[in-house]
């Protein structure tokens, strides 16, 4: 994919700005002028979520109650598409080639890979950050995965409500059967897609890590998934009652990045973190590619995190 133009209206510090990159583009300037805001806008049009703001309301320019983003890009050149989103305090509207679409169905139309300094937390941060990376990557690749994921969380919220009612003797335990059946089916599909993705990554991660680090070490990702079936869900019922939530399932999944069998999230050096995350992002870009159609790669102030060898490998 090749980004042709990006228009930002009332987004962050931009009142109305058109950005027209030309292939490999480096954005330079003093701190605070909005370099990262441009990358944030591109990424937003890929996932319709900010990788920086916790509150979507913070994305609108100061004093404004809405923002609009629009991008034109090539895919399978010379084909072109236009994607846009409008958001105010009450609604978020997406369009693809001028036609209104459900935002969930537009995720991944413009595929992106983001490499930012905070990505080191994928390796050594909380499990939720690794699940988020899994979900954002798979959602761009597989629309069915995103539909199942959204539905899974909807079903889980309903199940949690029933769990609370059972705990307070308002409802009977049997009312959980309907939600358990749906949760297990959706969870199975989510798990299968996650395992397939990790399997594909593991075929290439080691080779990329060796190119970057120059070390003959084995890098692979191990899944830390607890069994999720009817029997184990039933066994977790007492814990569910105590906490008023669902304590078992894909929403508790985790990953371990292992270097020669050692969990580098717990024992790795900062240099190893850098090499691993760079290898991961290169494999991610290949994973999201289709033939010669590759995702847009966004690099946010990463030069401070990479030495000369790693920079060379990345740009290559």
C-alpha positions in Angstrom: 0.0 0.0 0.0 1.1 3.5 -0.7 -0.3 6.5 1.1 -1.1 9.3 -1.5 -2.5 12.0 0.7 -3.8 12.6 4.2 -6.1 15.4 5.3 -6.5 16.3 9.0 -9.3 18.7 10.1 -9.5 19.7 13.7 -7.2 16.8 14.6 -4.9 17.5 17.5 -3.0 20.7 16.7 -4.1 20.7 13.0 -6.9 23.0 11.9 -6.9 21.9 8.3 -3.8 20.3 6.8 -3.0 18.1 3.8 0.0 15.8 4.0 1.3 14.3 0.8 4.1 11.8 1.3 6.2 10.5 -1.5 7.3 7.0 -0.9 9.8 6.8 2.0 9.1 10.0 3.9 10.9 11.4 6.9 9.1 14.1 9.0 11.5 16.4 10.8 11.0 19.4 13.0 11.3 20.7 16.6 9.4 19.0 19.4 5.7 19.9 19.7 4.9 20.8 16.1 2.8 17.6 15.5 5.0 15.0 13.8 3.6 12.1 15.8 0.1 13.5 15.3 0.4 12.7 11.6 1.4 9.1 12.3 -1.5 8.9 14.9 -4.0 10.1 12.2 -2.8 7.4 9.7 -2.9 4.7 12.4 -6.4 5.9 13.4 -7.7 5.3 9.9 -6.4 1.8 10.1 -7.9 0.8 13.5 -10.2 3.7 14.4 -8.5 3.9 17.8 -5.6 6.1 18.9 -2.4 4.5 20.0 -1.8 7.5 22.3 -5.0 8.9 23.7 -7.0 7.1 26.4 -10.0 9.4 25.7 -11.1 9.8 22.1 -12.4 13.3 23.0 -8.8 14.4 23.4 -8.2 14.0 19.6 -10.2 17.0 18.6 -8.3 20.3 18.4 -8.5 22.6 21.4 -11.9 24.3 21.5 -13.5 22.1 18.8 -16.0 19.3 19.3 -15.2 17.2 16.2 -12.5 16.1 13.9 -12.3 14.6 10.5 -9.6 12.5 8.8 -9.4 11.4 5.2 -6.7 9.4 3.3 -6.2 8.3 -0.3 -4.0 5.3 -0.9 -3.0 2.8 -3.5 -3.5 -0.9 -3.0 -2.6 -3.5 -5.6 -1.4 -0.5 -7.7 -2.7 1.2 -9.6 -6.0 0.7 -7.7 -6.9 3.5 -5.3 -9.2 3.9 -2.3 -10.3 6.8 -0.1 -11.1 6.2 3.6 -12.4 8.8 6.0 -13.8 9.2 9.5 -15.7 11.9 11.2 -16.1 12.0 15.0 -17.8 14.3 17.4 -19.1 14.0 20.9 -22.0 11.7 19.9 -21.0 9.8 16.9 -18.2 8.3 14.8 -18.9 7.9 11.0 -16.7 6.1 8.6 -16.8 6.1 4.8 -15.0 4.0 2.2 -14.9 5.5 -1.3 -17.7 7.9 -0.2 -20.0 5.1 1.1 -20.9 4.9 4.8 -19.7 1.7 6.3 -19.7 0.0 9.7 -16.3 1.0 11.3 -15.6 -2.6 12.3 -15.9 -3.6 8.7 -13.4 -0.9 7.7 -10.7 -2.0 10.1 -7.6 -3.0 8.2 -8.7 -1.6 4.9 -5.7 0.7 5.2 -3.2 -1.7 6.8 -0.4 -0.3 9.0 2.4 -1.4 11.2 3.4 1.0 14.0 6.9 1.0 15.6 7.0 3.3 18.6 9.3 3.4 21.7 6.4 2.2 23.9 6.3 -1.1 21.8 9.1 -2.4 24.0 6.3 -2.9 26.6 4.8 -5.6 24.3 7.7 -7.8 25.6 8.1 -6.7 29.2 4.8 -5.0 30.0 1.4 -6.3 31.2 -0.4 -9.3 29.5 -3.1 -6.9 28.3 -0.5 -5.1 26.0 0.4 -8.4 24.3 -3.3 -9.3 23.8 -3.8 -5.8 22.4 -1.0 -6.3 19.9 -2.4 -9.7 18.9 -5.9 -8.3 18.4 -4.8 -5.2 16.4 -2.6 -7.3 14.1 -5.2 -10.1 13.5 -8.1 -7.6 13.2 -6.3 -6.0 10.2 -5.8 -9.4 8.6 -9.0 -11.2 9.3 -12.4 -9.4 9.6 -14.0 -12.6 11.0 -11.6 -12.5 13.9 -12.6 -9.0 14.8 -16.3 -9.8 14.5 -15.8 -12.8 16.8 -13.8 -10.7 19.3 -16.4 -8.0 19.5 -19.1 -10.6 20.0 -17.1 -12.4 22.6 -16.8 -9.4 24.8 -20.5 -8.7 24.3 -21.4 -12.2 25.4 -19.0 -12.0 28.3 -20.6 -8.8 29.6 -24.0 -10.5 29.6 -22.5 -13.6 31.3 -20.9 -11.4 34.0 -24.3 -9.8 34.7 -25.9 -13.2 35.2 -22.9 -14.3 37.4 -23.6 -11.3 39.7 -27.3 -12.1 39.8 -26.6 -15.7 40.7 -24.2 -14.6 43.4 -26.9 -12.4 44.9 -29.6 -15.1 44.5 -31.6 -13.2 42.0 -31.0 -15.7 39.2 -30.4 -19.5 38.9 -27.1 -21.0 37.8 -28.8 -22.6 34.8 -29.3 -19.2 33.2 -25.5 -19.3 32.5 -25.8 -22.2 30.1 -27.0 -20.1 27.2 -24.1 -17.6 27.5 -21.5 -20.3 28.3 -22.3 -22.1 25.0 -21.8 -18.9 23.0 -18.7 -17.8 24.9 -17.0 -21.2 24.4 -17.7 -21.3 20.7 -16.4 -17.7 20.2 -13.4 -18.3 22.4 -12.5 -21.4 20.4 -12.4 -19.4 17.2 -10.4 -16.6 18.7 -7.9 -19.1 20.2 -7.5 -20.9 16.9 -6.7 -17.7 15.0 -4.3 -16.5 17.6 -2.5 -19.9 17.5 -2.3 -19.8 13.7 -0.8 -16.3 13.7 1.8 -17.2 16.4 2.7 -20.3 14.4 3.3 -18.2 11.3 5.4 -15.7 13.2 7.5 -18.5 14.7 8.5 -19.6 11.3 10.3 -16.4 10.6 11.1 -14.7 13.9 14.3 -16.5 14.6 15.8 -15.7 11.2 15.0 -12.0 11.4 16.4 -11.9 15.0 19.6 -13.4 13.8 20.0 -10.8 10.9 19.4 -8.0 13.4 21.5 -9.1 16.3 24.1 -11.1 14.5 23.7 -13.8 17.2 22.8 -17.4 16.5 20.0 -17.6 19.2 16.6 -19.1 18.9 13.7 -16.7 19.3 10.1 -17.9 19.4 6.8 -16.9 20.9 5.1 -19.3 23.4 1.4 -19.1 24.1 0.3 -19.0 27.7 -3.3 -20.1 27.2 -5.3 -21.8 29.9 -7.6 -24.6 28.8 -11.0 -23.2 27.9 -13.8 -25.7 27.5 -17.0 -26.6 29.2 -15.3 -28.6 32.0 -12.8 -25.9 32.9 -15.4 -23.1 32.7 -17.5 -25.1 35.2 -14.5 -25.5 37.5 -14.0 -21.7 37.5 -17.6 -21.0 38.5 -16.8 -20.4 42.2 -14.0 -18.0 41.3 -16.4 -16.3 39.0 -19.0 -15.9 41.7 -16.5 -14.5 44.1 -15.2 -11.9 41.7 -18.4 -11.2 39.8 -16.7 -11.8 36.4 -15.5 -14.4 34.0 -12.1 -15.6 35.2 -11.3 -17.9 32.3 -11.0 -17.4 28.6 -9.1 -15.7 25.8 -9.4 -12.3 27.6 -6.7 -13.7 30.0 -4.4 -15.1 27.3 -0.7 -14.2 27.4 2.5 -14.7 25.4 6.1 -15.3 26.3 9.0 -14.2 24.1 11.6 -16.8 24.6 15.3 -16.4 23.6 17.1 -19.8 23.8 14.2 -20.9 26.0 14.6 -17.9 28.4 11.7 -15.5 29.0 13.3 -12.2 27.9 10.4 -10.3 29.3 11.6 -11.2 32.8 15.4 -11.6 32.2 16.3 -9.8 28.9 18.5 -6.8 28.4 17.3 -3.6 26.8 19.4 -4.4 23.7 17.6 -7.8 23.4 14.3 -6.0 23.8 15.2 -3.8 20.9 16.3 -6.6 18.6 13.2 -8.7 19.4 10.7 -5.9 18.9 12.4 -5.0 15.6 12.2 -8.6 14.4 8.6 -8.8 15.5 7.6 -5.7 13.5 9.4 -6.9 10.4 7.5 -10.2 10.6 4.3 -8.3 11.3 4.7 -6.3 8.2 5.2 -9.5 6.2 2.2 -11.1 7.9 0.0 -8.3 6.8 1.3 -8.3 3.3 -0.5 -9.8 0.3 1.8 -10.4 -2.6 3.5 -7.1 -3.4 0.9 -5.2 -1.5 2.6 -4.3 1.8 1.2 -2.3 4.8 2.1 1.3 5.5 5.0 1.3 8.1 4.9 4.1 10.7 8.1 4.7 12.7 7.6 7.1 15.6 10.8 8.5 17.0 12.6 5.2 17.1 16.1 6.2 16.1 17.0 6.8 19.8 16.1 3.2 20.4 18.1 1.6 17.6 21.9 1.5 17.0 23.3 1.9 13.4 23.0 -1.9 12.6 19.4 -2.1 13.7 18.5 1.1 11.7 20.1 -0.3 8.6 18.2 -3.6 8.9 14.9 -1.8 9.5 15.1 0.5 6.5 16.4 -2.3 4.3 
